[in-house]
Amino acid sequence: MASSMRGLTQFIADIRGARVRELEEKRINKEMANIRKKFKDGSLDGYQKKKYVAKIIFTYILGYKVDVGHMEAVNLISSNKYSEKQIGYLAVTLLMHENSDFLRLVVNSIRKDLDENNEISNCLALHAIANVGGSEMAEALVEDVHRLLISPTSQTFVKKKAALTLLRLYRKHPDVIPAEEWALRIISIMDDEDLGVVVSVTSLVMALAQDHLEAYSLCYQKAVDRLHKLVVEHEYISTYAYYRVPSPWLQVKLLRLLQYYPPSEDPTVKNVLNNVLKTIMETAGSEQIKNVQQGNASNAILFEAISLAIHLDTTSALVAIAADLLARFILSKETNVRYLGLDTMAHLAARADSLGPIKRQQKTIILSLRDKDISVRRRALDLLYSMCDVDNAEIVVDELLRYLRVADYALREELVLKIAICTERFATSYKWYVDTILQLISAAGDHVGDEVWYRVVQITTNTEDLQEYASKAIFEHLKTATAHESLKGYILGEYGHLIANEPGYSPYEQFISLHSKSQFCSAPTRALLLSTYIKWVNVFPEIKHHLLGVFERYRYVLDSELQQRACEYYALANRPEEDELLQNICEEMPPFPPRESALLSRLNRKHGDTEDKRTWIIGGKDANLDREAVRQKAATATATNDPSTNGKPQNGYSDIINELAGLDLSSNGTLKATGDSVNATKPATAASVLQGPRIDRWFDKLCYSNEGILYEDIQIQVGIKSEYHGHMGRVAIYFGNKVTASLASFTATVTADDPDALSLSFTKIPPNVVGPRAQTQQLLQVECKKIFRTPPVLTVSFIAGSHQSLTIRLPIVVTKFFDPVKLTAGDFFERWKLIGGPPRESQRVFPISLDSNGHIDIAKNRKILSGHRLSILDDIDPNPVNLVGAAVLHTSEAGKVGCLIRVEPNREAKLCRVTVRSTSEEVASEVLQRVRDSLGVESNPS
């Protein structure tokens, strides 16, 4: 560009030719004066503006202050010529900050460039937004950036820049982006054919998912599917192979993304993911690395895969393989590999139930504390802290104490905290705890924070058996050490009387040893020692005159705090002996209330959080329990909306005789439409579930039939074909594309309101694309574990011109798991009476449709009851239009549950009474609801 502007070329040459700074400044001042004059005249064309603004940019880059050219840069952005527009955007991004008033003038020009069907203009505008976009610009243009990202007409590199621009805006101004509203549309782009777009969008999804886990949960399946294509199926173009490693950056991001979510319970997803991780680990163990670049890419993927395997299940065979690989890596000659090996092993130590594989490498880890690289030493310290337990605490703490004497000053404060925490948490005896803490105080000196000796005081005060030994140990330690007399003064002041009668520990000897160190102490420590002396006045009257002498001398010091204490203590000490005031003031400190260790709080503050939040924290499995509990609670909350419906049915007996009771047919008379009985109303569904007369009719019909249409519109048709045996079932779901364009980014997921009662899983991951006028099939495995009330929900999302999402109820209801039962009239009557009435009986009266002749359609009613897998028992009810049925519900965990039903239609009143009795009231209520929906006129109009 400079070659096309001779004036700019000459200006740059003059600057470079200046021998001294004074000549350079003179040339720049001359040029700036000329530019101001030219801009003031206002008769410049686009080329001249471009040239002068380019000179201003070069001057700014050299470090000189620039106060001219801002408006000309704004005008250049509106130019139709690329070279002028480029210089204008360059000037805006360099010369203006996010709160500059000039930025308000360019918002409309930037929006115009975003709206153009010109990828160059789009990219220049995106660069400007990402580099200088303040809150006002972000709020004004974020919708346009999002539109560019999701538009099917956008070029691939425009999509990449749009995704990264949104990421930049979200990090700076998260409130501007409606993350949850855009979730499905952004996630769908993870299916893009171009891996460069997928990498950029995955970076955006990683940032958004950390703050909106539930809204972006669909990305889990997308990530697993993409990893399977890259790692197992090798579905990628050679352009994205980096030294024969398929898109390592994308693999690392996807593996990291999966660690944000709890492990999937879907067996299909778990199997695919295990296959991916197994392939990665096997490849790492067998592949010959030919150069450094290939090794770096392979190791980056491998370490992230190991972290994901640890996150999924620490007891799996994959983790055992990973532990062997990590043992090899921490012995590597490459610093980066040692660092990553130690860091990943710390992750394993923070999550694993057994530390055996890690402890086998304990000597190597301890040697890593002496590594030449401080980052490796930090990771070795983290790992030793995480792997420390009761069995190896003494060895680990002794090694850390030895290392403390030679450790870097940057590590010492953190090292002291971790030694103190390990000593307290895993102490096997009071003696070892006290001795170790005193060694720590001596070795660390000024690097011992106040939290350490505060904690020792709390533990000593709350542990009566420790007080005498702590006093002796501290007195002996006082003879040699010079640091932290605060701890020693406090302990001896509170518990020195416990050892005062033993040889060598007399009150006078305690006083001389402690007071001889006071001249080397800081003012706050001296103030604490004065408090120790007043306590000794109360318990050691034989040295009172020595203590009064100290108070007398401190009454005249310049420090106001010391002077005030000395005067008050001197007055207290001189009160009459019979005065109880001194005794009351100097009583022994009571035990401290239970509280969180200040050491742990301090250590957690030191680690803090980064933009990419870790899914684990350093410190062993116990330290991760709280975080894991929060994650499990969140997962449970999203899996079920109404915990109160998870009733536990009563277990049935082993045979049909004990499961069913008899039937009483004594009730007759005119029927009247009544309100719903116990739990007879249709269970509430999520607001997003599609409903309507046609959709409800399709659903109700499929509840008593095995195949048919579940949903249909002008674009897609969803069909069902199913079979059930006992508590197991298989449902084939057909997705038909009715239009001439492909359904892109196709996703199908199934969720149950109570996953503990109903297990659902696809046998394979759904395809990403459904071709024009094509059909795809998904096989769903179903298991009924317990009684459930709410049908599962199928969510289908795809792109067909725009992003669309459907949420439909699946016709998987409790009656699907019935087995019909044949009973004689005598057995039936007997069992009905044994079950009794409410609450194990549900009854409802509702309108019913008649056939075209105005008669009760007995054949249709029999078909509905049989479709609900109830056995129609003939010759039980004397009225031929009434129907009686029996069945047994099969569940894998709650056992078998019997059910009896009686249907009594009334032609004159056009009403029907249905009575259901079961050994479980939940079953009775649910069966009544399903049969009522199938027979009622609302669902089946005549």
N, C-alpha and C positions, 0 to 999 in steps of 0.2 A: 504493500500500500504506500509505503514511504517513497518508493521509486516513482510513483505516479504524481507525487506532490514535491516538486523540486524545492519549494520554499522550506518545507519540513525537513527534507534531506540536508539542505544547507545549514539549517538551524542546529540540527543534531551534530553535524560535522564541526560547527563553530564551538559548541559546548565541549565536545570531546577534545578539541584542539586547545582549549584554555589551559595554560600551564599552571596557574594558581587559582585559588577560589575567588579572589577579588575580580579577576577577568571573567570568570564564569558568571558571577553575580551581575557584573556590568552588562554582559551580553543578554542575560535573562531580563534585567530591568528594562533594557532598551526594547526588547521584543514585546514585553508586556505593555509598555507605553504605546507601542505601535498598534497592538491588538485592541487596546481600549479605544484608541482613536478610530480604528476601522469599525468597531462595533457601534461607536457613537454616531458615525455617519449614517448607518442603517441602509446602505445601498449594496450590501454584499449578496452574491448569489450563493447557491447551495455549495458549490465547490469551495469557495473562499471561506465560508463558515466552517466547513469540514476541516480545511487546512489549519485555520487558526485554533479551532477546538482541539485538534490533534496536538498542536504545539503546547497548548495549556495542559493537556493530559501528560505530555512528556515532562513538562516542568513540575507537575504535581508528583510524578513518579520519582523525580530526583530528590524530592523532600522539601520543596519550596512551597510556601503558603500561597494559595490561589484564591482570589476573590472576584474573578471575572469569568464570563463564559457560561454561566449556568443556564440563562434563558436561551442562549443560542443552542445549547445541547438539547434543551427541551424541544426547540423548533426542529432540530435535525431528526428527532424521533418520528415526526410526522411526515418525513420525506418519503417519496415513493422509490428512491434509489437505495439499493442495498448498502453501498459504501457509505452513504451519508447517514442512513439509519443505524448502521453498525457503530460509527463513531459517536453518534448521539447516545446510544445505549451504553457504550463504554464509558463516556463521560458521566452519565447519570450514576452508574454503579460505583465509579471511583470518587467522584466529587461530592456526592450527596449521601447523607446518613438517613436513617429511617424516619426521623422526625423533622426532616427538612421541609420547609414550606413549599419548595419547588416541586416536591413529589406529587402534591395535590394536582399540579398542572398536567402531569403526564399520565394520570390514571386512565383518562378517556382514550388517549393514544395507545396505551398498552392494551386496553380492552379491544380496541379496533384491530390491533395486530393479532390478538388471540382469536378473534372472530374470522380472520382471513383464512382462505383456503390455501395458505402459503406456509409450508413447514419452516422456512427460514425465518419469517416474521414471527411465527409461533415460538420458535426456540429462543430468539432474541428477547422476546417479551418474558418468557419463562425464566431466563437467566436473570433479568432485572428484578423480577418479583422475588426470586430466591435469595438474591444477594442483598437487596436493600428493603425488602418488603416489611414495613412497619405494620402496626395493628390496623390502621385505617386502610392501607393498601390491601392487606390480607382480607379484611372484611369485605372490601369492595370487589375483589377479583377472585376470591377462592372458588366461587361457583363456576366461573369461566375456566379456571384451571381444572376443576373436576370434570367439566364437560369435555375438555380436550382429552382427558385420561380415558373416559368411558366411551368416547365416540368411535364407532366402527370405521369411520373414514380417516381417523388420525393415522399418520405414519408411525412406524415403530419407534423411531428415535424421538418423536414428539411425545409419545406415550411415556417413554422412559424419563424424559425431562419433566413431564407433568407429574409423574409419581414422586420424583425426587423433590420437586418444588413443593408439593403438598406435604411431604415429610419435613422439609425445612420450616414451612409455616406452622405445622403442628408442634414442632419442638419449640418454636418461639412464641406462638400464640395458640395454645391448644383449644381455647374456648371458641375460636372462630370457626373451627371445623366441626360440623355435625357428624361425629364419627359413627355413632350407632345407626343413624339414618342412612348413611352411605355404605354400611358394612357389606351387604350382600353384593352390591354392584362392584365394589373394589375387590372383594374376594374372587368374584367370577373371572377377573382378568388374570388370576394365577393360572388359568387354563390356556393362556395365549400361546400360540405356536412359537413365537419368538422368545428364546430363553433370556435375551437381554431385557425384554419387557417384564418377564417373570421375576428376574433378579431385582429390578427396581421396585416392582409392586410388592414383592415379598419384604423388602426393607421397610416399606410403608406399613404393611400389615403387621410386622413385628412391633413397630412403635405403637400402633393403635391397639393391638391385641393386649399389650401389657396393661393398658388402662381400661379396656372394655373386653374382658375375657369372654363373657357370655355372647355378646353381639357378634364376635368374630370366631365363634367356636367352629363354624363350618370350614375354616381354613385348615383344621386338623386333617380332615379327610383329603382335602386338596393337596396338602403337603405330602401325605403318605403316598397318594397316587403318583405325584410327580417324582418322588424319590424312587418308587418302584420302576417307573419308566426309564429313569436315568441309570440306576445302578444294576437292575436285574435285566430289563429288556433292552438296554442300550439304545433307547429311542432319543437320538439327538443328532444334529448335523455336525460335521467335523469342525466347523468354524468355532464351536464352543467347547472343543476339546483342548485343554491346556496341558501340554506335554502328556497326551494320551489319558488325562484325567477329565471325565465329562463335567464341565461347568462346576469346578470345585467351590466357587463362591456361592452359587445357588444351593449346592448340597449342604454347605455349612449353615447357611441361613435357615433352610428348611428343618434341619436337625435341631437347631437352636429354638426355632419356633415351636416345635412339638414339645419342648421341655417346659413351656409356659402353662400347659394344660395337664390335668390329671390323666393317667393312662386310660386309654379307651377300653371300654368293656365289650366292645363288638369283637367277637372271635375272628371275623374276617379281617378287620383292620389290624388286629394284633398279629395274626399270622403273616400278613403282608409285611408289616413293619419288622417283625422278627427275621423274616427272610432278607429284607434289605440290610439290617444290621449284621446279620451273619455273613452276607456276601461281602460287606465292607471289611469286616475283620479277617475273613479268610483271604481276601485279596491283599490286605496289608501284610499278612503273615507269609504269603508265598510270592508276591510280586518282586521282581528285581528292579531296584531303583537305579536309573541310569544317570541322573543328574540332580543337582540341588533343587531346581525348580519343581521337578516331579515329586521329589521327596517332601518338599514343603506342602504342596497341594494335597498329597496323599495323607500326610500326617495331620493336616488341619481337619480333613474329613474324618479320619480315624478317631481323633481325640473327641470331636463333637459326637460321634456315634457312640463312643464309650460313655460319655456323659449322659446321653439319652438312654442307653441300656441301664445305667445305674438308676436313672429317674423312673424307668418303667418297672423294674423288678430287681432288687439287689440280690435275690436268691436264684436268679436264672442262670442257665449254663453260659449264656453270653457274657455275663459279668465275671464268671470264673475264667473264661478265655481272656477277657479284658485285663484281669488282675495279672495274668502271666505276661501279657504284652507290656503293661505298665512297669513291671519289674525289669523288663529289658530296656525300656526307654530311660529310666532314671540312671542307668549306667552308661548312657550314650555319651559320645565325645562332643556332640553338638550341644551348645548351651541352650538353644531354643527347645530342643527336644527334651532335655532334662527338666527345664522349667515347666513345659506342658505336662510331662509325666508326673511331676510332683503335684501340680495343681489338680490334675484329674484324679490322682490318688487321694488327695484331700477331699475331693467330692465323694469318692467311694467311702472314705472313713466317716464322712458326715452323714451318710445314709445307710451304711451296711449294718446288718444285725451281728455279723461276726467279723472281727478284725484280724482273724488268723492269717489270711493271705498277705495283709499289709505288715503285720508284725514280723513275718519272715524276712522282710526287707529292712528291719529296724536299723541294723548297723549301717547300711548304705544311706539311709535317710539321715542318720546322725552325722555321717561324714559330709553330707550335702550342706550342713551348717557352715562348713569351712570352704565352700565353693568360692571361686574367684569372682563370681557375679553376684551382686547384692540381691537381684531379683530372685535368683535361684535360692539364695539363703532365706529370703522372706517366705518363699513357698515351702521350703523345708521346715521352717518354724511353724507355719500354718498346719502342715501335715502332722508334725509331732504333737501339736496341741489337739488336733482332732482325733488322733489315734490313742491318746493317753486314756488309760482306765485304771481300775484298781490293781490289776495284775502287773502293769509295767510302769506305774506312776513314779515309783522311787527311782527307777533307772532313767526315765525320761527327764524328770525334774533335776536329778544330779547332773545329767549331761547339759541341760539348759543352764544350770548354775555355773558350770565350768565354762560354757560358751559365753556367758554374760560378761566375764572378765575381759574377754578379747573382742566382744561384739562391736559393730559399728554404732556410733552414737545415734544414728537415725533409727536403729532397731531397738535400742535399749528400753525405751519407755514401754513399747508394745511387749517386749520380751518379759519385762518385770510383771506386767499385768497377767500375762498367760501363765507364768510360773506361779504367781499367787493364786490364780483361779484353780489351776491343777492341784496345787498343794491342799487347798481347802476342800475341793470336791472329792478328791480320792485319797485323803489322809487315812492311813491304817491305824494310827495311834496319835494321841495328843502330843507325845514327846517328839515324834517325827515332824508334826505340823509346826510346833513352836521352833524347834531347831532349824528347820528349813527356812521359815520366815525370817529368823534372825540372820541366817547366812545370806539371804536375799537382800536384807537391808544393808548389811555390811558390804556386799559386793556391788550393789547398785548405787549407793550413795545418793546424790541429788536426783537420780532418775526414778527414785521411789516416790510416787505421788501420794498425796494425803489419803486417797481412797484405800491404799494398802494398809496403813496402820490404823485407819478408822475401822476397817473390817476385822483386823486382829483384836481390837478393843471390843467390838461387838461380840465376837465369838468367845473371847475370854470371859466377858461379863455374863454371858448366857450359859456358860459351861462351868459349873462349880468344881468339877473334878480337875479342871485344867488350871485353875487360878494359882494354886500353890506352886506347881511345877513352872508355870509361866513366870512367876515372881523370881524363883531361883535362877532360871535360865537367863532372864533379863539382867539380873544383878551380876552374874558371871560375865555376861556379854558387855556389861557397862564398863568393866575394867579395861577393855581393850578398844572398843569401838568409840567413834566420836560423832557419828551421824544419828540423827533421829532420836534425840533425847526426849522428844514429845511422847513417843510410845512408852519409853522406859519410865519416864516420870509419871505418866498416867497409871500404868500397871502397879508400880511400887507405891504410889499414893493410895490406890484403892485396896491392894492386897499385900502390901509389904508386912503388915502385922502378922500374916500367916506364917512367915518364916523368921520373925524377929527373935524367937527363943532358941534358934539353932546356932551352933558355933559358926562364926564368920559372917553371920547375917544380922548382927545387932543393929538397933536403930541408928546408933552413931555411925557405924560403918556404911549403912545405906545412905545416910545423909552426906558423909564425906565423899563417897564415890559419885553421887549424883551432882552435888554442888560443885565439885571440882571441874565438871564439864560445862557449867553454866556460862562461863566467860566466853566460850566458843559458840554459843547458841544465838539464834536470832531473837528479836524482841517478842514475837508471839510464843516462842518456846519458853522464854523466861517467864512470861505471864502464866503459862501452864505450870511451870515448876513452882511458882509462888502458891498456886492452888494445891499442889502436892504438899508443900510445907505446912499450910494451914490444916490439912487433914492429919499430918503427923503431929501437930500440936495437940490434936484431940486424942490420938491413940498412943503417942510416945511422949509423956510429960517429962521423961528424963533428959530429953534433948531440947526442951522448950526454950531454954536461954539461947542456944545456938540459932534456933529458928527466929527468935525475936530480934537477934542481931542482924539477920538477913533482912527482915522487914524494915528495921530501922535504917539500914543503909539505902534501901530502895525507895524510902520516902522522899529522897532528895534527888532522884534521877530526873533527867529532862523529859523522858518519854511519859506522856500523860497517862496512858493506859497502865504502865507499870507503877507509876506513882500512886494512882488511885487505888489499885489493888493492894499495894503495900500498906497504904494508910488504913484501908478498911480491915485488912487481915491483922494489922498490928493492934487495932482497936478491939477486934474480936478476941485475940489471944490474951489481952490484958484484962478481960472481964473476970469477975469472981468465979472460982472453981465450981461453986454450987449453981451457977447460971447454966441452964440447959440450952441456951441459944446456940452455943458453939456445937454442941452435940447434934442438935437438930439440923444445922446447916451442913455439917460434915458427915452425914449419914452415908452409908455405902450406896453406890448407884444401883438402881433397880435394873432387872433384865430389860434389854431392848425388845420392842415388839418385832414380830417377824416382818421382814422386808426384803425386797430384791437386792441382791448383792450390787453394791456400787461399782465393784470391779467389772462385772458383766456389762453394766450400763456404759461405763467408760469405754470398754473394748468395742461395744457395738457402735458407739459414736465414732470411734476411730475408723471402723470399716466403712460405715455409711452405705449409700446406694449410688449406682451409676445410671446412665441412661438406659443401659441394657440390664434390667434388674435380674439378679441371680435367683435361681429357683432353690438355692440352698445357702446356708451360712456356715462359716468355719466354726468348729467346736464340737464335733461328734454328733451322734444320733440324738442325744437328749436335747441338744441346742436346737435341733430342727423339728422337734415334736410340735411346738406351738404353730410353726408355719405350716406343717403338714395338716394339723387339725383344722386350721382356717381354710385350707384348700379343700379338704374333704367336706367341710360344712358347706362351702360354696357349691361344690359339686352336687351335694344332696339337695340343696335348695333349688337348683336349676332342674334337677331330675323330677321333682314332684312339687305340685302347686298346692296340694291339699293333703297334708299328712294325716288328717283325721279320717280319710277314707281307707287307710291301710289297715282295715280291721282284720283280725286273725280269726279265721273260721274254726269251729270246733272240729276236731278230727273225727271222722266216721269210724264205724266198726269195720272189721275185716270182710264181712260178707253182706250181701244185699238184705238179708233178713233183719239184721241189726241196724241197717242204714235207713230203712223206710218204715213209715208207719201207715195205719189204715186210713180209709177215706169215709167221711160222713156225708151222705147225700140227703140229709133231712131238710135242708133249707130250700124252701120254695116260695112262690109268691111273685108279685109284680116287682119288676126291677125299676130302680130309679138311678139316674146319673148322680154319682156322688163325687166328693173330692178325692184327691190322691190319698192313699194309705201310706203306711210307714215307708219312707225312702222310695216312693213310687215315681217321683218326678225324674225327668231326664237329667242326668248329671250335667253340671255346667262344663262348658268347654272353653278353650282360650278364645279371646276375641278375634284372633287372626284366622281361626278355622272357618273354611268356606261353608256356608249354609244357605238353604233356599229350598223351595218345594221340590225341584227336580233332584238336587243333590241329596236331600234327605230321603227321597223316594228310592234313589239308587242304593244308598247306604242301607236302608231298612230291608230292601229286597235281598241284598247280598248277605244280610245277617242270617237268613234262612235258606240261602242257596249257595252253591259252591262256585259259581262262575257268573260273570256278567260285567257290565260297565260300571265303573266307580265314579268316573268324571269325564266330561267331554265338553269342549268348546271348539271354536273355529281353528285353533292351532294344534291342540293336543288331545289325545284320547288315552285314558287310563283304564285298563281292564284288570280283572281279578280272576284267578283260578286257584282253588285251594283244596287241600285234603288234610284230615285230622285223624290221629290215632292216639287214644288215651290223652296224656297231657302234652303230647307233641303235635306240631302241625307244620305244614309247608304251604307257603302262599306264593304263587307266581304272579308278579305284577308286570303287566305289559304297558309300555309307553309307546304310543304311536304318534308320529309326526304327520300332521294332516296338510302341511303347507309345502311349497316347493323350495323353501330355503331350509338350511340346517338349523337345528336347535343347538347353539354353541354354549359352552360352559355349563353343560347339563349336570345337575346334581340332584340326587335323591337320598333323603335321610329319613329314618324312622325313629320316633321317640315315644316312650311309654310314660304315662303319668306316674306309675309306680314300678320302676325297673326291678325292684326286689320281688314283685309279684309276677311280672310278665317279662320274659327275656326275648329280645328280638335281635336278629342279626342277618345282614345280607351275606350270601355265600361268596360274593365277590364285589369289588368296588364298582359302582355304576360307571358306564362310559362317559367321556367328556362331551361327546357330540352324538346327536341323533340325526342321521342323514335325512334329506328331503323325502317325504312320503315313505319313510322307513319305520321299522318297529324294533324296539329292543326289549329284552326281558330280564327281570331281576328275580332271583329266588330268595325268599325270606324264610328263615328258620324261626319257629315260634315255640316257646316252652312256657306252659302255665305252672308257675311255682306255688302261687297262693291265689286266693280269690281276689279278683280285681273288678273295679266298677267302670272306669273310664276307658274307652277304646283308645288304642295307640293312634298317633298322628303321622301321616306321610307328608313330608315337605319336599316339593319339587321346585327347583329354580333353574332358569335357562335364559339365554339371550336370543330373542327373535326380533331384531330391530331395536328393541329396548329390553331392559332387564325385567323379568317377570318371575313371580313366585306364587306357588299354590300350596295351601295347607289343607289337607283333606283327612277326614277320619277314615281309618281302615276298619272294615267290617270284621274285626277280631274281637268277639265278645265271649262272655263266660260260657254260653250255651254251645260254642264250637267244641268245647272240651268235654261234652256230655257223651255218655254211651247209653243207648236205649236199653230199658230193662223190662222183661215180661213178668207180670205178676197175676196171680189168680185173684178173684174178687175177695175171697176171705183174707188173704194176705194184705190186700190193698186197704180194706176197711180197718184192719188191725193197726197197720202202720200209721195211717192218717190220725187215728185217735192217740197213738203214743206221742206223736209230734206235738199235738195240741194246737192252741191258737197263738195269737200274737205273744212275743215278738217274732216267733219263727213261722208266722203266717202273714202273707201280704195279700191284700184283696183290693180290686179296683173295678168300678163300673164306668163304661165309656161308650160313646156312639160307635156303631158298627155298620158297614155298608152291606147292602143286599144285592142279589144278582139282578139281571135285566127283567126277570119275572116277578121280582119283589119277594123272593124266597131267600132263606139263609143258604149261603154257598158252603155246604158242608165239605165238598171236595177241596175247596180252597183252604178252608180252616184246617183240614187234616194235613194238607200239603205244608202249611206254615208250621204246624206243630212238629211234623216229621222233619222239616228243614232245620228246626232248632234242636234236632237230634233227640227228641223225646219219643218214647215208644207209645203208640196209640193203643190203649187197652180197650178192646171191644167187650160188649156184654157186661160192663161194669155199671154204667148209668142207664136206667130204664128209658130216659128220654133220648131218642135217636139223634137229635141235633146237638146234644151236649157231647163234649169230648173229654176224655180222661187220659193222662199220660204219666209216665215215670221215666226217670233217668238217674244216672250217677255221674257226678262231676269228678274228673281225675286231675289231681295236682301232684307235683313232684315233692313238695315239702309239707303241705297241709293234709295230705292223704286224700281219701275219697269222701264225698259229701252227697247224700241222697236228696232227691227232689221229686215232688208230686205236684200235679197241676190239674185243675178242673176248669173247663171253659163252658159257660152257660149263655148262649145267645138268646135274645128274645125278639121275635119277629115284630110283634105289635109295637113295642116301645123302641125298636131299632137300637137297642142297647145290648151290651154284652158284659157279663160279670166273669172276671178271671180270678181264681183263688189259687195261690201257690203256697205249699208248705214244704219246708226243708229243715234239716238238722242245723243249718246255718241261716240266720236271718239275713245276712248279706246276699247269699245265693237266692233266697226267696224274693227279696226285693229286686235284685237285678234281673232274674228270669221274668218276673211280672212286667218289668219295664220293657224288656225286649219283645215279649209276646204282645203286649199292648201296642207298641209301635208298629208291629207287623199287621195286626188285625184292625187297628183304628182307621177311621175315615180320613184323618189328617194325612197319614202317610200313604194310603191306598184309596184315593177317591174313586167312586163308581163311575 
